[in-house]
Amino acid sequence: GAIGAAIGAVPAVFTFGLSIPIFAMVGSGCGVVAGAALGGTAGLVGGGATGYGAYTKREAIGGTVAQTMTKVDECARYASSSASCVRARLVGGTGGTAD
């Protein structure tokens, strides 16, 4: 936008200053188009590279996921058994006298 406004200052004498905001809008529009094109291209290349890397290592990733899920399942079973043991101690003993 600033470059467009600077360029619009040249014909401002002949257009009574109206060329400055018009050229600023044109310059901003060009900046939006260039930014969208560059950002889209960078996203396409980055996403493609990431996808290719994940695809080539898919077997190793799958094995790691399976190992992680096994470990999570073991931890969940341990936590469940520990909670059952603590619950039995809390519920089983009331702290009163035996009659």
C-alpha positions as CSV (number, residue, x, y, z in Angstrom):
1,G,0.0,0.0,0.0
2,A,2.8,2.5,0.9
3,I,4.6,1.9,-2.4
4,G,1.3,2.4,-4.3
5,A,0.7,5.7,-2.4
6,A,4.2,6.9,-3.2
7,I,3.7,6.1,-6.9
8,G,0.3,7.9,-6.7
9,A,2.0,11.0,-5.5
10,V,3.5,11.6,-9.0
11,P,0.2,12.2,-10.8
12,A,-1.4,13.9,-7.7
13,V,-0.9,17.3,-9.2
14,F,-3.1,16.5,-12.1
15,T,-5.8,14.5,-10.1
16,F,-6.0,16.9,-7.2
17,G,-4.6,14.3,-4.8
18,L,-7.2,11.6,-5.6
19,S,-4.5,9.3,-7.3
20,I,-2.8,8.7,-3.9
21,P,-5.5,6.6,-2.2
22,I,-6.4,5.0,-5.5
23,F,-2.8,3.9,-6.1
24,A,-2.6,2.8,-2.5
25,M,-5.6,0.5,-3.0
26,V,-4.1,-0.9,-6.2
27,G,-0.8,-1.4,-4.4
28,S,-2.5,-3.1,-1.5
29,G,-4.4,-5.4,-3.8
30,C,-1.2,-6.4,-5.6
31,G,0.4,-7.1,-2.2
32,V,-2.6,-9.3,-1.1
33,V,-2.4,-11.3,-4.4
34,A,1.4,-11.8,-4.1
35,G,1.1,-12.7,-0.4
36,A,-1.6,-15.3,-1.1
37,A,0.3,-16.8,-3.9
38,L,3.5,-17.0,-2.0
39,G,1.8,-18.3,1.2
40,G,-0.2,-20.9,-0.8
41,T,3.0,-22.1,-2.5
42,A,4.9,-22.4,0.8
43,G,2.0,-24.3,2.3
44,L,1.8,-26.6,-0.6
45,V,5.5,-27.4,-0.6
46,G,5.7,-27.7,3.2
47,G,2.6,-30.0,3.4
48,G,3.9,-32.1,0.5
49,A,7.3,-32.6,2.2
50,T,5.7,-33.5,5.5
51,G,3.3,-35.9,3.8
52,Y,6.1,-37.6,1.9
53,G,8.3,-37.9,5.0
54,A,5.4,-39.5,6.9
55,Y,4.6,-41.8,4.1
56,T,8.2,-43.1,3.7
57,K,8.4,-43.8,7.5
58,R,4.8,-45.1,7.9
59,E,5.9,-48.6,9.1
60,A,8.2,-47.2,11.8
61,I,5.5,-44.7,12.9
62,G,2.9,-47.5,13.0
63,G,5.3,-49.7,15.1
64,T,5.9,-46.8,17.5
65,V,2.2,-46.2,17.8
66,A,1.5,-49.8,18.6
67,Q,4.2,-49.9,21.3
68,T,2.9,-46.7,22.8
69,M,-0.7,-48.0,22.9
70,T,0.6,-51.2,24.6
71,K,2.4,-49.2,27.2
72,V,-0.6,-46.9,27.8
73,D,-2.8,-50.0,28.3
74,E,-0.3,-51.5,30.8
75,C,-0.3,-48.2,32.7
76,A,-4.1,-48.1,32.8
77,R,-4.3,-51.6,34.1
78,Y,-1.8,-50.8,36.8
79,A,-3.6,-47.7,37.8
80,S,-6.9,-49.6,38.0
81,S,-5.5,-52.3,40.1
82,S,-3.8,-49.8,42.4
83,A,-7.1,-47.9,42.8
84,S,-8.9,-51.1,43.6
85,C,-6.4,-51.9,46.3
86,V,-6.7,-48.4,47.9
87,R,-10.5,-48.5,47.6
88,A,-10.5,-51.9,49.4
89,R,-8.5,-50.5,52.3
90,L,-10.7,-47.4,52.6
91,V,-14.0,-49.2,52.4
92,G,-12.9,-52.3,54.3
93,G,-11.8,-50.6,57.5
94,T,-14.2,-48.2,59.1
95,G,-12.0,-47.4,62.1
96,G,-14.7,-48.5,64.6
97,T,-14.6,-51.3,67.1
98,A,-15.4,-54.8,66.2
99,D,-18.6,-56.2,67.7
